[in-house]
Amino acid sequence: MTKPGAPKRHLPTSPFKAAVPPDPKHFAAGDQVAHDIYGLGRVTDTEEGVAALVDFGSTRMRILSPYTKMIKL
């Protein structure tokens, strides 16, 4: 049995195309962002490919990659 969060493997004999992973998101210091939980904020620093430090006004959070709940405005 597979784990719930584990990606399914593609069988070479399958008639269907393999799933293509989405492009990774990139953020830079100064980018305005919207987060599903914390709301609007501004990126203050980044750890390339690992995390982004975001100031949401009332709190500062370290958001980990792949940033599924955060978009750039």
Helices and strands as residue ranges (DSSP letters): E 32-35, E 39-47, E 51-55, E 60-64, E 70-72
